[in-house]
Amino acid sequence: MSETYQLPSIPYLRLRVTLHADDPAELPAFHGSMLRGAFGHALRRLTCTMGPEQPCATCVLRRTCFYTRLFEPILDEAPAPFLRGVTSVVRPYVFEPRGGAGRLAPGDPLAFDLLLFGQAIELQAYAVLAIERMARGGLAKGRARFRLHQVEALAPDHRWQTLYAPGVPLTRPAPPSPAPPELPVQTETTPEQPLALRFLTPLRLKVRDRLADRPNVRDLVFNTLRRILELAAVHAPEAAVDWSFRAYLAQTAAVQVLSAHLAWHDQERWSHRQNAAMTLGGVVGRLVLTGDLTPFLPLLRIAEVVHIGKGATFGLGKIAVEAA
């Protein structure tokens, strides 16, 4: 019989952004990294009062700074035992590109989603202003200029509401949705019904200091659970975090991989910090699971929102859960 494990509830907000090109632009194959980097630079220029030479880690304003709270959080308090030794704090956002590589002519749209988690939702107005600044400052090769056309927010009733449009002031904050979201029929899956996981963008899952090219069920569950608990512990202080999950992980023994159609996919991104092209590889494809999946359905539903693995902040590790 399945043992119940209570996942923390993490509020989140999905913003759907549309930019229009003012200049001809050429987008890289996967531009999540480009969006995240440009957003971070724009947000810091917008909010930082100490200047670019001041390191965030030693800034006296780091606890109240909108930049560190949203883009580069710093953990000042003693972490939970599970998080001891963690060198970087989990970020409360994810960029999801909504298109691939291509050339854009003036007037063409560039669309992406920005997800904010926990306390970062309070800073949605600053996120929109930073997006507007990054668009005007230029994106992609040649710093092509864009303009912000529209920002919509997904409400808890799954309807889109306009948060920003030209001439519409940013006045009413969009309400958050709960995670896990109330989504599809998979919540009614029986223990015997197979379930498919589709890895839509490369999954970079680190297992024993190596990237896994064929992750097993336990590693998938553990890494997903770790990300969810970190997000809750750092960015959703009102969430109840249960660190006693050994029995929950043990239930992965009742789940088997029925079939795996996976491939390793390499893609390049440009790192402005290192001033060099970097190759990011990960697993894409489809994994079909069978066995007692009931305990892990809420976990997988949250994973669809928060992504899994390294590079999640710029859109890697995006999964979809569906009946097989």
ZADO-1210 file (C-alpha; in nm, 4 decimals, padded with zeros to 6 digits):
<atoms>
<atom x="00.0000" y="00.0000" z="00.0000" code="MET" pos="1"/>
<atom x="00.1284" y="00.3461" z="-00.0911" code="SER" pos="2"/>
<atom x="00.2502" y="00.5615" z="00.1955" code="GLU" pos="3"/>
<atom x="00.1327" y="00.9223" z="00.1872" code="THR" pos="4"/>
<atom x="00.3915" y="01.1985" z="00.1577" code="TYR" pos="5"/>
<atom x="00.2770" y="01.5614" z="00.1674" code="GLN" pos="6"/>
<atom x="00.4442" y="01.7842" z="-00.0885" code="LEU" pos="7"/>
<atom x="00.4715" y="02.1543" z="-00.0059" code="PRO" pos="8"/>
<atom x="00.2406" y="02.3969" z="-00.1825" code="SER" pos="9"/>
<atom x="00.4371" y="02.6528" z="-00.3847" code="ILE" pos="10"/>
<atom x="00.2422" y="02.9443" z="-00.5337" code="PRO" pos="11"/>
<atom x="00.3518" y="03.0420" z="-00.8812" code="TYR" pos="12"/>
<atom x="00.2655" y="03.2913" z="-01.1518" code="LEU" pos="13"/>
<atom x="00.2971" y="03.2293" z="-01.5262" code="ARG" pos="14"/>
<atom x="00.3530" y="03.5424" z="-01.7337" code="LEU" pos="15"/>
<atom x="00.3187" y="03.5161" z="-02.1131" code="ARG" pos="16"/>
<atom x="00.5324" y="03.7794" z="-02.2821" code="VAL" pos="17"/>
<atom x="00.5218" y="03.8990" z="-02.6427" code="THR" pos="18"/>
<atom x="00.7925" y="04.1252" z="-02.7838" code="LEU" pos="19"/>
<atom x="00.7945" y="04.2739" z="-03.1341" code="HIS" pos="20"/>
<atom x="01.1197" y="04.3217" z="-03.3241" code="ALA" pos="21"/>
<atom x="01.2169" y="04.6748" z="-03.4213" code="ASP" pos="22"/>
<atom x="01.5339" y="04.5543" z="-03.5991" code="ASP" pos="23"/>
<atom x="01.6093" y="04.2400" z="-03.8005" code="PRO" pos="24"/>
<atom x="01.7148" y="03.9716" z="-03.5523" code="ALA" pos="25"/>
<atom x="01.8645" y="03.6237" z="-03.5651" code="GLU" pos="26"/>
<atom x="01.7730" y="03.4017" z="-03.2724" code="LEU" pos="27"/>
<atom x="01.9832" y="03.1090" z="-03.1498" code="PRO" pos="28"/>
<atom x="01.8374" y="02.7572" z="-03.1573" code="ALA" pos="29"/>
<atom x="01.7471" y="02.7747" z="-02.7905" code="PHE" pos="30"/>
<atom x="01.7257" y="03.1276" z="-02.6562" code="HIS" pos="31"/>
<atom x="01.6296" y="03.0687" z="-02.2952" code="GLY" pos="32"/>
<atom x="01.9843" y="03.1438" z="-02.1812" code="SER" pos="33"/>
<atom x="01.9863" y="03.4653" z="-02.3872" code="MET" pos="34"/>
<atom x="01.6604" y="03.5795" z="-02.2287" code="LEU" pos="35"/>
<atom x="01.7710" y="03.5015" z="-01.8750" code="ARG" pos="36"/>
<atom x="02.1057" y="03.6799" z="-01.9146" code="GLY" pos="37"/>
<atom x="01.9555" y="03.9913" z="-02.0719" code="ALA" pos="38"/>
<atom x="01.6810" y="03.9978" z="-01.8081" code="PHE" pos="39"/>
<atom x="01.9351" y="03.9806" z="-01.5245" code="GLY" pos="40"/>
<atom x="02.1426" y="04.2682" z="-01.6641" code="HIS" pos="41"/>
<atom x="01.8312" y="04.4803" z="-01.7167" code="ALA" pos="42"/>
<atom x="01.6945" y="04.4059" z="-01.3694" code="LEU" pos="43"/>
<atom x="02.0197" y="04.5018" z="-01.2007" code="ARG" pos="44"/>
<atom x="02.0452" y="04.8273" z="-01.3957" code="ARG" pos="45"/>
<atom x="01.6846" y="04.9000" z="-01.3026" code="LEU" pos="46"/>
<atom x="01.7031" y="04.8296" z="-00.9281" code="THR" pos="47"/>
<atom x="02.0637" y="04.8445" z="-00.8036" code="CYS" pos="48"/>
<atom x="02.1563" y="05.1650" z="-00.6171" code="THR" pos="49"/>
<atom x="02.5147" y="05.0630" z="-00.5315" code="MET" pos="50"/>
<atom x="02.6621" y="05.0362" z="-00.8810" code="GLY" pos="51"/>
<atom x="02.8028" y="04.7492" z="-01.0909" code="PRO" pos="52"/>
<atom x="03.1297" y="04.7284" z="-00.8951" code="GLU" pos="53"/>
<atom x="02.9514" y="04.6250" z="-00.5739" code="GLN" pos="54"/>
<atom x="02.9354" y="04.2439" z="-00.5315" code="PRO" pos="55"/>
<atom x="02.5876" y="04.1343" z="-00.4272" code="CYS" pos="56"/>
<atom x="02.7186" y="03.8912" z="-00.1636" code="ALA" pos="57"/>
<atom x="02.8758" y="04.1714" z="00.0436" code="THR" pos="58"/>
<atom x="02.6219" y="04.4464" z="-00.0261" code="CYS" pos="59"/>
<atom x="02.4576" y="04.5909" z="00.2845" code="VAL" pos="60"/>
<atom x="02.1273" y="04.6146" z="00.0950" code="LEU" pos="61"/>
<atom x="02.1215" y="04.2543" z="-00.0237" code="ARG" pos="62"/>
<atom x="01.8280" y="04.1522" z="00.1990" code="ARG" pos="63"/>
<atom x="01.5989" y="04.4222" z="00.0632" code="THR" pos="64"/>
<atom x="01.7325" y="04.4461" z="-00.2932" code="CYS" pos="65"/>
<atom x="01.4814" y="04.3513" z="-00.5606" code="PHE" pos="66"/>
<atom x="01.7612" y="04.2187" z="-00.7824" code="TYR" pos="67"/>
<atom x="01.8966" y="03.9681" z="-00.5298" code="THR" pos="68"/>
<atom x="01.5480" y="03.8697" z="-00.4143" code="ARG" pos="69"/>
<atom x="01.4378" y="03.7880" z="-00.7678" code="LEU" pos="70"/>
<atom x="01.7391" y="03.7007" z="-00.9816" code="PHE" pos="71"/>
<atom x="02.0340" y="03.6118" z="-00.7613" code="GLU" pos="72"/>
<atom x="01.9070" y="03.5200" z="-00.4123" code="PRO" pos="73"/>
<atom x="02.1463" y="03.4946" z="-00.1194" code="ILE" pos="74"/>
<atom x="02.0796" y="03.2695" z="00.1793" code="LEU" pos="75"/>
<atom x="02.1796" y="03.4562" z="00.4951" code="ASP" pos="76"/>
<atom x="02.0027" y="03.2341" z="00.7474" code="GLU" pos="77"/>
<atom x="02.1270" y="02.8899" z="00.8513" code="ALA" pos="78"/>
<atom x="01.9924" y="02.6426" z="00.5942" code="PRO" pos="79"/>
<atom x="01.7942" y="02.3301" z="00.6700" code="ALA" pos="80"/>
<atom x="02.0166" y="02.0227" z="00.7228" code="PRO" pos="81"/>
<atom x="01.9239" y="01.8942" z="00.3758" code="PHE" pos="82"/>
<atom x="02.0637" y="02.2137" z="00.2203" code="LEU" pos="83"/>
<atom x="02.3941" y="02.2284" z="00.4078" code="ARG" pos="84"/>
<atom x="02.6829" y="02.2428" z="00.1658" code="GLY" pos="85"/>
<atom x="02.4706" y="02.3841" z="-00.1172" code="VAL" pos="86"/>
<atom x="02.6862" y="02.6483" z="-00.2874" code="THR" pos="87"/>
<atom x="02.4166" y="02.8301" z="-00.4874" code="SER" pos="88"/>
<atom x="02.0627" y="02.9197" z="-00.3862" code="VAL" pos="89"/>
<atom x="01.7794" y="02.7939" z="-00.6043" code="VAL" pos="90"/>
<atom x="01.6380" y="03.0715" z="-00.8251" code="ARG" pos="91"/>
<atom x="01.2647" y="03.1521" z="-00.8044" code="PRO" pos="92"/>
<atom x="01.2010" y="03.1808" z="-01.1788" code="TYR" pos="93"/>
<atom x="01.1991" y="02.9870" z="-01.5070" code="VAL" pos="94"/>
<atom x="01.2144" y="03.1213" z="-01.8628" code="PHE" pos="95"/>
<atom x="01.0310" y="02.9108" z="-02.1227" code="GLU" pos="96"/>
<atom x="01.0990" y="03.0084" z="-02.4861" code="PRO" pos="97"/>
<atom x="00.7957" y="02.9626" z="-02.7107" code="ARG" pos="98"/>
<atom x="00.9787" y="02.9328" z="-03.0416" code="GLY" pos="99"/>
<atom x="01.3002" y="02.8098" z="-03.1975" code="GLY" pos="100"/>
<atom x="01.5834" y="02.9539" z="-03.4006" code="ALA" pos="101"/>
<atom x="01.5094" y="03.1836" z="-03.6871" code="GLY" pos="102"/>
<atom x="01.5390" y="03.5224" z="-03.8417" code="ARG" pos="103"/>
<atom x="01.2916" y="03.7877" z="-03.7393" code="LEU" pos="104"/>
<atom x="01.1972" y="04.0850" z="-03.9533" code="ALA" pos="105"/>
<atom x="01.0868" y="04.4136" z="-03.7989" code="PRO" pos="106"/>
<atom x="00.7395" y="04.3645" z="-03.6553" code="GLY" pos="107"/>
<atom x="00.7787" y="03.9874" z="-03.6026" code="ASP" pos="108"/>
<atom x="00.6924" y="03.8536" z="-03.2561" code="PRO" pos="109"/>
<atom x="00.9227" y="03.6900" z="-03.0019" code="LEU" pos="110"/>
<atom x="00.7221" y="03.5069" z="-02.7355" code="ALA" pos="111"/>
<atom x="00.8214" y="03.3406" z="-02.4095" code="PHE" pos="112"/>
<atom x="00.6808" y="03.2573" z="-02.0661" code="ASP" pos="113"/>
<atom x="00.8308" y="03.3695" z="-01.7371" code="LEU" pos="114"/>
<atom x="00.7314" y="03.1748" z="-01.4266" code="LEU" pos="115"/>
<atom x="00.7763" y="03.3279" z="-01.0814" code="LEU" pos="116"/>
<atom x="00.7668" y="03.1162" z="-00.7641" code="PHE" pos="117"/>
<atom x="00.6786" y="03.1996" z="-00.4051" code="GLY" pos="118"/>
<atom x="00.7796" y="03.5448" z="-00.2830" code="GLN" pos="119"/>
<atom x="00.9097" y="03.6381" z="-00.6284" code="ALA" pos="120"/>
<atom x="00.5464" y="03.6821" z="-00.7358" code="ILE" pos="121"/>
<atom x="00.5392" y="04.0039" z="-00.5333" code="GLU" pos="122"/>
<atom x="00.8023" y="04.1463" z="-00.7699" code="LEU" pos="123"/>
<atom x="00.6084" y="04.0878" z="-01.0918" code="GLN" pos="124"/>
<atom x="00.5934" y="04.4594" z="-01.1755" code="ALA" pos="125"/>
<atom x="00.9736" y="04.4831" z="-01.1552" code="TYR" pos="126"/>
<atom x="01.0016" y="04.1734" z="-01.3737" code="ALA" pos="127"/>
<atom x="00.7825" y="04.3364" z="-01.6403" code="VAL" pos="128"/>
<atom x="00.9810" y="04.6605" z="-01.6259" code="LEU" pos="129"/>
<atom x="01.3060" y="04.4649" z="-01.6593" code="ALA" pos="130"/>
<atom x="01.1666" y="04.2806" z="-01.9635" code="ILE" pos="131"/>
<atom x="01.0741" y="04.6142" z="-02.1202" code="GLU" pos="132"/>
<atom x="01.4266" y="04.7470" z="-02.0550" code="ARG" pos="133"/>
<atom x="01.5981" y="04.4338" z="-02.1896" code="MET" pos="134"/>
<atom x="01.3889" y="04.4510" z="-02.5075" code="ALA" pos="135"/>
<atom x="01.4865" y="04.8126" z="-02.5712" code="ARG" pos="136"/>
<atom x="01.8502" y="04.7375" z="-02.4894" code="GLY" pos="137"/>
<atom x="01.8752" y="04.4727" z="-02.7613" code="GLY" pos="138"/>
<atom x="01.8824" y="04.0953" z="-02.7833" code="LEU" pos="139"/>
<atom x="02.0681" y="03.8234" z="-02.9730" code="ALA" pos="140"/>
<atom x="02.3563" y="03.8781" z="-03.2108" code="LYS" pos="141"/>
<atom x="02.3964" y="04.2443" z="-03.2986" code="GLY" pos="142"/>
<atom x="02.1788" y="04.3607" z="-03.0088" code="ARG" pos="143"/>
<atom x="01.8596" y="04.3787" z="-03.2154" code="ALA" pos="144"/>
<atom x="01.6076" y="04.6084" z="-03.0526" code="ARG" pos="145"/>
<atom x="01.2614" y="04.4884" z="-02.9512" code="PHE" pos="146"/>
<atom x="00.9630" y="04.6493" z="-02.7829" code="ARG" pos="147"/>
<atom x="00.7322" y="04.5016" z="-02.5264" code="LEU" pos="148"/>
<atom x="00.3932" y="04.4396" z="-02.6865" code="HIS" pos="149"/>
<atom x="00.1988" y="04.2485" z="-02.4211" code="GLN" pos="150"/>
<atom x="00.2234" y="04.0599" z="-02.0936" code="VAL" pos="151"/>
<atom x="-00.0558" y="03.8243" z="-01.9894" code="GLU" pos="152"/>
<atom x="-00.0888" y="03.6421" z="-01.6579" code="ALA" pos="153"/>
<atom x="-00.2462" y="03.3002" z="-01.6130" code="LEU" pos="154"/>
<atom x="-00.5068" y="03.3256" z="-01.3382" code="ALA" pos="155"/>
<atom x="-00.5958" y="03.0371" z="-01.1033" code="PRO" pos="156"/>
<atom x="-00.9102" y="02.9749" z="-01.3114" code="ASP" pos="157"/>
<atom x="-00.6787" y="02.9093" z="-01.6121" code="HIS" pos="158"/>
<atom x="-00.7872" y="03.2251" z="-01.7931" code="ARG" pos="159"/>
<atom x="-00.5370" y="03.4733" z="-01.9321" code="TRP" pos="160"/>
<atom x="-00.5622" y="03.8307" z="-01.8110" code="GLN" pos="161"/>
<atom x="-00.3759" y="04.1276" z="-01.9551" code="THR" pos="162"/>
<atom x="-00.1154" y="04.2537" z="-01.7119" code="LEU" pos="163"/>
<atom x="00.0565" y="04.4953" z="-01.9509" code="TYR" pos="164"/>
<atom x="-00.0198" y="04.6440" z="-02.2907" code="ALA" pos="165"/>
<atom x="00.0820" y="04.9780" z="-02.4460" code="PRO" pos="166"/>
<atom x="-00.1106" y="05.2470" z="-02.2647" code="GLY" pos="167"/>
<atom x="-00.2243" y="05.0136" z="-01.9840" code="VAL" pos="168"/>
<atom x="-00.0606" y="05.0991" z="-01.6481" code="PRO" pos="169"/>
<atom x="00.0753" y="04.8277" z="-01.4234" code="LEU" pos="170"/>
<atom x="-00.1672" y="04.8655" z="-01.1365" code="THR" pos="171"/>
<atom x="-00.3305" y="04.5377" z="-01.0332" code="ARG" pos="172"/>
<atom x="-00.0981" y="04.2474" z="-00.9495" code="PRO" pos="173"/>
<atom x="-00.1881" y="03.9115" z="-01.0981" code="ALA" pos="174"/>
<atom x="-00.2888" y="03.6448" z="-00.8430" code="PRO" pos="175"/>
<atom x="-00.0742" y="03.3324" z="-00.8037" code="PRO" pos="176"/>
<atom x="-00.1777" y="02.9762" z="-00.8796" code="SER" pos="177"/>
<atom x="-00.1130" y="02.6844" z="-00.6443" code="PRO" pos="178"/>
<atom x="00.1314" y="02.4072" z="-00.7259" code="ALA" pos="179"/>
<atom x="00.0553" y="02.1336" z="-00.8005" code="PRO" pos="180"/>
<atom x="-00.1902" y="02.2788" z="-01.0478" code="PRO" pos="181"/>
<atom x="-00.5304" y="02.1235" z="-01.0911" code="GLU" pos="182"/>
<atom x="-00.4625" y="01.9537" z="-01.4201" code="LEU" pos="183"/>
<atom x="-00.5767" y="01.6585" z="-01.6275" code="PRO" pos="184"/>
<atom x="-00.6859" y="01.3074" z="-01.6089" code="VAL" pos="185"/>
<atom x="-00.3539" y="01.1668" z="-01.4968" code="GLN" pos="186"/>
<atom x="-00.4586" y="01.2398" z="-01.1388" code="THR" pos="187"/>
<atom x="-00.7099" y="00.9568" z="-01.1914" code="GLU" pos="188"/>
<atom x="-00.4485" y="00.7133" z="-01.3190" code="THR" pos="189"/>
<atom x="-00.4693" y="00.3658" z="-01.1676" code="THR" pos="190"/>
<atom x="-00.1550" y="00.2009" z="-01.0330" code="PRO" pos="191"/>
<atom x="-00.1454" y="-00.0335" z="-01.3326" code="GLU" pos="192"/>
<atom x="-00.1849" y="00.2322" z="-01.6032" code="GLN" pos="193"/>
<atom x="00.1454" y="00.3220" z="-01.7741" code="PRO" pos="194"/>
<atom x="00.2492" y="00.6848" z="-01.7764" code="LEU" pos="195"/>
<atom x="00.4740" y="00.8625" z="-02.0262" code="ALA" pos="196"/>
<atom x="00.7232" y="01.1351" z="-01.9427" code="LEU" pos="197"/>
<atom x="00.8272" y="01.3471" z="-02.2377" code="ARG" pos="198"/>
<atom x="01.1485" y="01.5456" z="-02.2019" code="PHE" pos="199"/>
<atom x="01.0734" y="01.8450" z="-02.4225" code="LEU" pos="200"/>
<atom x="01.4001" y="02.0298" z="-02.3630" code="THR" pos="201"/>
<atom x="01.7324" y="01.8689" z="-02.2670" code="PRO" pos="202"/>
<atom x="01.7306" y="01.7167" z="-01.9191" code="LEU" pos="203"/>
<atom x="02.0643" y="01.7681" z="-01.7431" code="ARG" pos="204"/>
<atom x="02.0345" y="01.5416" z="-01.4420" code="LEU" pos="205"/>
<atom x="02.3483" y="01.5151" z="-01.2321" code="LYS" pos="206"/>
<atom x="02.3867" y="01.1788" z="-01.0588" code="VAL" pos="207"/>
<atom x="02.7024" y="01.1138" z="-00.8556" code="ARG" pos="208"/>
<atom x="02.8766" y="01.4123" z="-01.0192" code="ASP" pos="209"/>
<atom x="02.7981" y="01.2943" z="-01.3728" code="ARG" pos="210"/>
<atom x="02.5234" y="01.3868" z="-01.6178" code="LEU" pos="211"/>
<atom x="02.2940" y="01.0859" z="-01.6631" code="ALA" pos="212"/>
<atom x="02.2151" y="00.9779" z="-02.0203" code="ASP" pos="213"/>
<atom x="01.9527" y="00.7270" z="-01.8992" code="ARG" pos="214"/>
<atom x="01.8150" y="00.8419" z="-01.5635" code="PRO" pos="215"/>
<atom x="01.6399" y="00.5826" z="-01.3496" code="ASN" pos="216"/>
<atom x="01.3134" y="00.6376" z="-01.1637" code="VAL" pos="217"/>
<atom x="01.4679" y="00.6946" z="-00.8222" code="ARG" pos="218"/>
<atom x="01.7116" y="00.9551" z="-00.9539" code="ASP" pos="219"/>
<atom x="01.4306" y="01.1356" z="-01.1355" code="LEU" pos="220"/>
<atom x="01.2122" y="01.1411" z="-00.8248" code="VAL" pos="221"/>
<atom x="01.4950" y="01.2417" z="-00.5911" code="PHE" pos="222"/>
<atom x="01.6160" y="01.5308" z="-00.8097" code="ASN" pos="223"/>
<atom x="01.2624" y="01.6548" z="-00.8676" code="THR" pos="224"/>
<atom x="01.1809" y="01.6348" z="-00.4975" code="LEU" pos="225"/>
<atom x="01.5008" y="01.8151" z="-00.4069" code="ARG" pos="226"/>
<atom x="01.4203" y="02.1040" z="-00.6408" code="ARG" pos="227"/>
<atom x="01.0651" y="02.1344" z="-00.5060" code="ILE" pos="228"/>
<atom x="01.1769" y="02.1278" z="-00.1417" code="LEU" pos="229"/>
<atom x="01.4500" y="02.3846" z="-00.2053" code="GLU" pos="230"/>
<atom x="01.2062" y="02.6188" z="-00.3803" code="LEU" pos="231"/>
<atom x="00.9607" y="02.5845" z="-00.0932" code="ALA" pos="232"/>
<atom x="01.2195" y="02.6228" z="00.1840" code="ALA" pos="233"/>
<atom x="01.3843" y="02.9324" z="00.0351" code="VAL" pos="234"/>
<atom x="01.1032" y="03.1101" z="-00.1494" code="HIS" pos="235"/>
<atom x="00.7755" y="02.9927" z="00.0088" code="ALA" pos="236"/>
<atom x="00.8330" y="03.0294" z="00.3848" code="PRO" pos="237"/>
<atom x="00.4680" y="02.9532" z="00.4672" code="GLU" pos="238"/>
<atom x="00.4884" y="02.6121" z="00.2978" code="ALA" pos="239"/>
<atom x="00.5152" y="02.3035" z="00.5159" code="ALA" pos="240"/>
<atom x="00.8351" y="02.1227" z="00.4140" code="VAL" pos="241"/>
<atom x="00.8696" y="01.7590" z="00.5157" code="ASP" pos="242"/>
<atom x="01.2370" y="01.6593" z="00.5041" code="TRP" pos="243"/>
<atom x="01.1612" y="01.2968" z="00.6022" code="SER" pos="244"/>
<atom x="01.1193" y="01.1510" z="00.2550" code="PHE" pos="245"/>
<atom x="01.3192" y="00.8269" z="00.2747" code="ARG" pos="246"/>
<atom x="01.0038" y="00.6125" z="00.2800" code="ALA" pos="247"/>
<atom x="00.8657" y="00.8118" z="-00.0121" code="TYR" pos="248"/>
<atom x="01.1774" y="00.7459" z="-00.2196" code="LEU" pos="249"/>
<atom x="01.1619" y="00.3774" z="-00.1302" code="ALA" pos="250"/>
<atom x="00.8308" y="00.3552" z="-00.3144" code="GLN" pos="251"/>
<atom x="01.0122" y="00.4096" z="-00.6443" code="THR" pos="252"/>
<atom x="01.1038" y="00.0383" z="-00.6235" code="ALA" pos="253"/>
<atom x="00.7429" y="-00.0325" z="-00.7268" code="ALA" pos="254"/>
<atom x="00.7855" y="00.1651" z="-01.0517" code="VAL" pos="255"/>
<atom x="00.9545" y="00.0201" z="-01.3594" code="GLN" pos="256"/>
<atom x="01.0646" y="00.1635" z="-01.6936" code="VAL" pos="257"/>
<atom x="00.8488" y="-00.0032" z="-01.9573" code="LEU" pos="258"/>
<atom x="01.0251" y="00.1589" z="-02.2533" code="SER" pos="259"/>
<atom x="01.2769" y="00.4352" z="-02.3119" code="ALA" pos="260"/>
<atom x="01.3258" y="00.6300" z="-02.6329" code="HIS" pos="261"/>
<atom x="01.5935" y="00.8756" z="-02.5276" code="LEU" pos="262"/>
<atom x="01.8682" y="01.0591" z="-02.7119" code="ALA" pos="263"/>
<atom x="02.1440" y="01.2946" z="-02.6082" code="TRP" pos="264"/>
<atom x="02.1019" y="01.6420" z="-02.7515" code="HIS" pos="265"/>
<atom x="02.3792" y="01.9033" z="-02.7510" code="ASP" pos="266"/>
<atom x="02.3133" y="02.2717" z="-02.7962" code="GLN" pos="267"/>
<atom x="02.5245" y="02.5819" z="-02.7730" code="GLU" pos="268"/>
<atom x="02.4708" y="02.8931" z="-02.5699" code="ARG" pos="269"/>
<atom x="02.6813" y="03.2068" z="-02.5414" code="TRP" pos="270"/>
<atom x="02.8063" y="03.2967" z="-02.1951" code="SER" pos="271"/>
<atom x="02.8635" y="03.6704" z="-02.1561" code="HIS" pos="272"/>
<atom x="03.0188" y="03.6078" z="-01.8150" code="ARG" pos="273"/>
<atom x="03.2833" y="03.3762" z="-01.9649" code="GLN" pos="274"/>
<atom x="03.2792" y="03.5453" z="-02.3078" code="ASN" pos="275"/>
<atom x="03.2697" y="03.2095" z="-02.4823" code="ALA" pos="276"/>
<atom x="03.0369" y="02.9621" z="-02.6496" code="ALA" pos="277"/>
<atom x="02.9344" y="02.6747" z="-02.4212" code="MET" pos="278"/>
<atom x="02.7879" y="02.3372" z="-02.5102" code="THR" pos="279"/>
<atom x="02.4962" y="02.2204" z="-02.3020" code="LEU" pos="280"/>
<atom x="02.3901" y="01.8606" z="-02.3485" code="GLY" pos="281"/>
<atom x="02.0999" y="01.6684" z="-02.2060" code="GLY" pos="282"/>
<atom x="01.8457" y="01.3934" z="-02.2586" code="VAL" pos="283"/>
<atom x="01.5395" y="01.4404" z="-02.4778" code="VAL" pos="284"/>
<atom x="01.2750" y="01.1843" z="-02.5696" code="GLY" pos="285"/>
<atom x="01.0127" y="00.9720" z="-02.3988" code="ARG" pos="286"/>
<atom x="01.0150" y="00.7461" z="-02.0946" code="LEU" pos="287"/>
<atom x="00.7215" y="00.5127" z="-02.0246" code="VAL" pos="288"/>
<atom x="00.6724" y="00.4100" z="-01.6622" code="LEU" pos="289"/>
<atom x="00.4546" y="00.1389" z="-01.5139" code="THR" pos="290"/>
<atom x="00.3774" y="00.0097" z="-01.1658" code="GLY" pos="291"/>
<atom x="00.2385" y="00.1944" z="-00.8648" code="ASP" pos="292"/>
<atom x="00.2655" y="00.5537" z="-00.9884" code="LEU" pos="293"/>
<atom x="-00.0037" y="00.7002" z="-00.7642" code="THR" pos="294"/>
<atom x="00.2350" y="00.8471" z="-00.4998" code="PRO" pos="295"/>
<atom x="00.4323" y="01.0331" z="-00.7671" code="PHE" pos="296"/>
<atom x="00.1558" y="01.1932" z="-00.9723" code="LEU" pos="297"/>
<atom x="00.1486" y="01.5208" z="-00.7702" code="PRO" pos="298"/>
<atom x="00.5298" y="01.5364" z="-00.7854" code="LEU" pos="299"/>
<atom x="00.5301" y="01.4996" z="-01.1647" code="LEU" pos="300"/>
<atom x="00.2581" y="01.7619" z="-01.1957" code="ARG" pos="301"/>
<atom x="00.4734" y="02.0118" z="-01.0072" code="ILE" pos="302"/>
<atom x="00.7723" y="01.9090" z="-01.2212" code="ALA" pos="303"/>
<atom x="00.5809" y="02.0162" z="-01.5317" code="GLU" pos="304"/>
<atom x="00.5777" y="02.3670" z="-01.3855" code="VAL" pos="305"/>
<atom x="00.9176" y="02.4002" z="-01.2146" code="VAL" pos="306"/>
<atom x="01.1289" y="02.1918" z="-01.4606" code="HIS" pos="307"/>
<atom x="01.3966" y="01.9428" z="-01.3550" code="ILE" pos="308"/>
<atom x="01.7758" y="01.9401" z="-01.3437" code="GLY" pos="309"/>
<atom x="02.0500" y="02.1881" z="-01.4253" code="LYS" pos="310"/>
<atom x="01.9623" y="02.4849" z="-01.6446" code="GLY" pos="311"/>
<atom x="01.5985" y="02.4844" z="-01.5347" code="ALA" pos="312"/>
<atom x="01.5988" y="02.8643" z="-01.4946" code="THR" pos="313"/>
<atom x="01.6400" y="02.9145" z="-01.8680" code="PHE" pos="314"/>
<atom x="01.4046" y="02.6402" z="-01.9803" code="GLY" pos="315"/>
<atom x="01.5974" y="02.3138" z="-01.9750" code="LEU" pos="316"/>
<atom x="01.4409" y="02.0073" z="-01.8128" code="GLY" pos="317"/>
<atom x="01.0863" y="02.0832" z="-01.9294" code="LYS" pos="318"/>
<atom x="00.8678" y="01.7726" z="-01.9080" code="ILE" pos="319"/>
<atom x="00.5160" y="01.6755" z="-02.0021" code="ALA" pos="320"/>
<atom x="00.3191" y="01.3978" z="-01.8321" code="VAL" pos="321"/>
<atom x="00.0657" y="01.2004" z="-02.0335" code="GLU" pos="322"/>
<atom x="-00.1124" y="00.8674" z="-02.0395" code="ALA" pos="323"/>
<atom x="00.0888" y="00.6104" z="-02.2320" code="ALA" pos="324"/>
</atoms>
